């Protein structure tokens, strides 16, 4: 058996998320259809995690196994010739049979893009959250830094989606001024459902409400989603990189 690790980039605008769903267009479904044509048999893939409807990826990772040998470049070129234009395979490599795209991951980095400009953008309407009022990235970081560390992030997850173990460790958060964009990078050992979008939305709400940054600690301690802020739009979120 051969196991392959692949890195994929996609524009999530016209997908119903990553996970395969019957009768709906998904990233996983499109890739599996293409792989099955190449190998002339049913191929299933396993991703590093799910992304929701509208969420993008720069470096999503998936693996698959096959009993037929093909050169990695042939797989790469074959997939990209069959896949739609909003999905691109960036790399195909051989990995040990023990490798698992999800379970072997040590951490992930998500990127959240804000288009911070008085006038909306036609080009980036599906690629960033438009906020017209000016944001000071250094002041915004004063809120976001309170999320760093190992914490119970139940308050950053829809109640019905909170897992048995809601503790995750955020290793770092960066806020970068790339005017007119503000880029927020969050790296953690794992994420709850909508965790990044809820973190960004909460920080933005408190920033414009001129609340004290320490309010974040109170919200996290409450473990209650209702005490947090809004969920930032899906179209500003990108799975940037998975680390193994």
C-alpha positions as CSV (number, residue, x, y, z in Angstrom):
1,X,0.0,0.0,0.0
2,X,1.1,3.5,-0.8
3,X,0.1,6.5,1.4
4,X,0.2,10.0,-0.1
5,X,0.1,13.4,1.7
6,X,-1.3,16.3,-0.4
7,X,-1.5,20.0,0.2
8,X,-4.5,21.7,-1.4
9,X,-5.6,25.3,-1.9
10,X,-9.2,26.3,-2.5
11,X,-11.6,29.2,-2.7
12,X,-14.5,28.1,-0.5
13,X,-17.0,30.6,-1.9
14,X,-19.0,28.1,-4.0
15,X,-18.6,25.0,-1.7
16,X,-20.7,23.7,1.1
17,X,-17.5,23.3,3.1
18,X,-14.8,20.6,3.1
19,X,-16.7,17.5,4.2
20,X,-18.4,15.2,1.6
21,X,-22.2,15.7,1.5
22,X,-24.6,13.9,-0.7
23,X,-25.9,16.0,-3.6
24,X,-23.9,19.1,-2.5
25,X,-20.7,20.5,-3.9
26,X,-17.9,20.0,-1.4
27,X,-14.1,20.2,-1.6
28,X,-13.6,16.6,-0.4
29,X,-16.2,15.4,-2.9
30,X,-14.5,17.0,-5.9
31,X,-11.1,15.7,-4.9
32,X,-12.3,12.2,-4.4
33,X,-14.1,12.2,-7.7
34,X,-10.9,13.3,-9.5
35,X,-8.7,10.7,-7.6
36,X,-11.1,7.9,-8.4
37,X,-10.9,8.7,-12.1
38,X,-7.1,8.7,-12.0
39,X,-6.8,5.4,-10.1
40,X,-9.9,3.9,-11.8
41,X,-11.3,2.8,-8.4
42,X,-13.0,4.4,-5.5
43,X,-10.6,6.6,-3.5
44,X,-11.5,8.2,-0.2
45,X,-9.4,11.0,1.4
46,X,-8.9,12.2,5.0
47,X,-8.4,15.9,5.7
48,X,-6.6,17.6,8.5
49,X,-10.0,19.0,9.6
50,X,-13.2,20.4,8.2
51,X,-13.7,23.9,6.9
52,X,-17.2,25.4,6.8
53,X,-19.1,26.8,3.9
54,X,-17.3,29.9,2.5
55,X,-14.1,29.2,4.3
56,X,-10.9,29.1,2.2
57,X,-7.6,27.2,2.4
58,X,-4.0,28.0,1.5
59,X,-2.6,24.8,2.9
60,X,-5.2,22.3,3.8
61,X,-3.7,18.8,4.1
62,X,-5.2,15.4,3.2
63,X,-4.0,11.8,2.8
64,X,-5.2,8.8,0.9
65,X,-4.0,5.2,0.4
66,X,-3.8,3.2,-2.8
67,X,-2.4,-0.1,-3.9
68,X,-1.4,1.2,-7.3
69,X,1.9,3.0,-7.8
70,X,1.9,6.4,-9.6
71,X,4.6,9.0,-9.6
72,X,3.7,12.0,-7.3
73,X,4.1,14.4,-10.2
74,X,1.7,12.4,-12.3
75,X,-0.9,12.5,-9.5
76,X,-0.3,16.2,-9.0
77,X,-0.7,17.1,-12.7
78,X,-3.6,14.6,-13.1
79,X,-5.5,16.1,-10.3
80,X,-5.0,19.6,-11.4
81,X,-6.2,18.8,-14.9
82,X,-9.4,17.3,-13.5
83,X,-10.2,19.6,-10.6
84,X,-12.3,22.7,-11.0
85,X,-10.5,26.1,-11.1
86,X,-11.3,26.9,-7.4
87,X,-9.3,23.9,-6.2
88,X,-5.5,23.4,-6.8
89,X,-3.3,20.7,-5.5
90,X,0.1,22.3,-4.5
91,X,2.1,19.2,-3.4
92,X,2.0,15.4,-3.3
93,X,4.5,13.5,-1.2
94,X,5.0,9.9,0.0
95,X,4.5,9.4,3.8
96,X,4.8,6.5,6.2
97,X,1.7,4.3,6.4
98,X,1.3,5.5,10.0
99,X,0.8,9.1,8.9
100,X,-2.7,10.6,9.5
101,X,-3.6,14.0,8.2
102,X,-5.8,14.8,11.2
103,X,-4.4,12.7,14.1
104,X,-0.7,13.4,13.3
105,X,-1.1,17.2,13.2
106,X,0.7,19.0,16.0
107,X,-0.8,22.5,15.3
108,X,-2.6,24.6,12.7
109,X,-2.5,28.2,11.7
110,X,-5.6,30.0,10.6
111,X,-5.5,33.4,8.9
112,X,-8.3,35.9,9.2
113,X,-8.4,38.8,6.8
114,X,-10.1,42.1,7.4
115,X,-10.5,44.6,4.6
116,X,-10.3,47.8,6.6
117,X,-11.3,50.6,4.2
118,X,-14.0,53.2,4.1
119,X,-15.2,51.9,0.7
120,X,-16.1,48.3,0.2
121,X,-14.2,46.1,-2.3
122,X,-15.8,44.3,-5.3
123,X,-12.7,42.1,-5.7
124,X,-12.4,41.0,-2.1
125,X,-16.1,40.8,-1.1
126,X,-15.7,37.0,-0.7
127,X,-12.2,37.0,0.6
128,X,-12.1,39.3,3.6
129,X,-14.5,40.9,6.2
130,X,-15.1,44.5,5.2
131,X,-14.9,46.9,8.2
132,X,-15.1,50.5,7.2
133,X,-14.1,52.1,10.6
134,X,-10.4,52.3,11.0
135,X,-8.8,49.7,13.2
136,X,-5.5,50.2,15.1
137,X,-3.9,46.8,14.8
138,X,-1.8,47.3,18.0
139,X,-4.9,48.1,20.1
140,X,-6.7,45.2,18.5
141,X,-3.9,42.9,19.6
142,X,-4.4,44.0,23.2
143,X,-7.7,42.2,23.1
144,X,-6.5,39.2,21.2
145,X,-3.5,38.4,23.4
146,X,-5.9,37.4,26.2
147,X,-6.8,34.3,24.2
148,X,-3.2,33.0,24.1
149,X,-2.5,30.0,26.3
150,X,-4.2,26.7,27.3
151,X,-7.8,27.5,28.1
152,X,-11.4,26.1,28.1
153,X,-12.7,27.7,24.9
154,X,-16.4,26.8,25.4
155,X,-17.4,30.5,25.2
156,X,-15.9,30.5,21.7
157,X,-18.0,27.6,20.4
158,X,-21.7,27.1,19.8
159,X,-23.2,25.3,22.8
160,X,-24.5,22.3,20.9
161,X,-21.0,21.9,19.3
162,X,-18.9,22.0,22.5
163,X,-16.9,18.7,22.7
164,X,-16.3,16.7,25.9
165,X,-12.9,18.3,26.1
166,X,-13.1,22.0,25.1
167,X,-9.5,22.8,26.3
168,X,-7.2,24.0,23.5
169,X,-3.9,25.7,23.5
170,X,-3.3,28.8,21.4
171,X,0.4,29.1,20.8
172,X,0.5,32.5,19.3
173,X,-1.6,35.2,17.7
174,X,-0.2,37.8,15.3
175,X,-1.9,40.9,14.0
176,X,-0.2,42.3,10.9
177,X,-0.9,45.6,9.1
178,X,-1.0,45.0,5.4
179,X,-3.2,48.0,4.5
180,X,-5.9,48.0,3.5
181,X,-5.9,44.6,5.1
182,X,-5.4,43.6,8.7
183,X,-4.3,40.0,8.9
184,X,-4.8,38.0,12.1
185,X,-2.9,34.7,12.4
186,X,-3.9,32.2,15.1
187,X,-1.9,29.0,15.8
188,X,-3.2,26.4,18.2
189,X,-2.9,22.6,18.9
190,X,-6.6,22.4,17.8
191,X,-9.7,24.4,17.3
192,X,-13.4,24.1,18.3
193,X,-16.1,24.7,15.7
194,X,-16.1,28.4,14.7
195,X,-13.5,29.1,17.3
196,X,-11.4,31.4,15.2
197,X,-14.4,33.3,13.8
198,X,-15.8,33.8,17.3
199,X,-12.4,35.0,18.7
200,X,-12.1,37.5,15.9
201,X,-15.7,38.7,16.2
202,X,-15.5,39.0,20.0
203,X,-12.3,41.0,19.8
204,X,-13.7,43.3,17.2
205,X,-16.9,43.9,19.1
206,X,-15.1,44.8,22.3
207,X,-12.6,47.0,20.4
208,X,-15.4,49.2,19.0
209,X,-17.3,49.1,22.2
210,X,-14.2,50.5,23.9
211,X,-14.4,47.8,26.6
212,X,-11.3,47.0,28.6
213,X,-9.2,44.1,27.0
214,X,-9.4,42.3,30.3
215,X,-13.1,41.7,29.6
216,X,-11.9,38.7,27.4
217,X,-10.8,36.9,30.5
218,X,-14.2,37.3,32.0
219,X,-15.9,36.0,28.9
220,X,-13.6,32.9,28.7
221,X,-14.1,32.1,32.3
222,X,-17.9,32.2,31.9
223,X,-17.7,29.2,29.4
224,X,-20.8,30.7,27.9
225,X,-21.1,31.5,24.1
226,X,-23.8,34.1,24.9
227,X,-21.4,36.3,26.7
228,X,-19.0,36.5,23.7
229,X,-19.3,38.7,20.6
230,X,-20.5,38.0,17.1
231,X,-19.2,35.3,14.7
232,X,-17.0,36.9,12.1
233,X,-18.0,36.1,8.5
234,X,-16.7,32.8,7.0
235,X,-15.4,34.4,3.9
236,X,-12.5,36.1,5.8
237,X,-11.1,32.8,7.1
238,X,-8.3,30.7,5.6
239,X,-6.7,27.5,6.8
240,X,-3.1,28.6,6.2
241,X,-0.9,25.8,7.3
242,X,-0.8,22.4,9.2
243,X,2.2,21.4,11.2
244,X,3.3,17.8,11.8
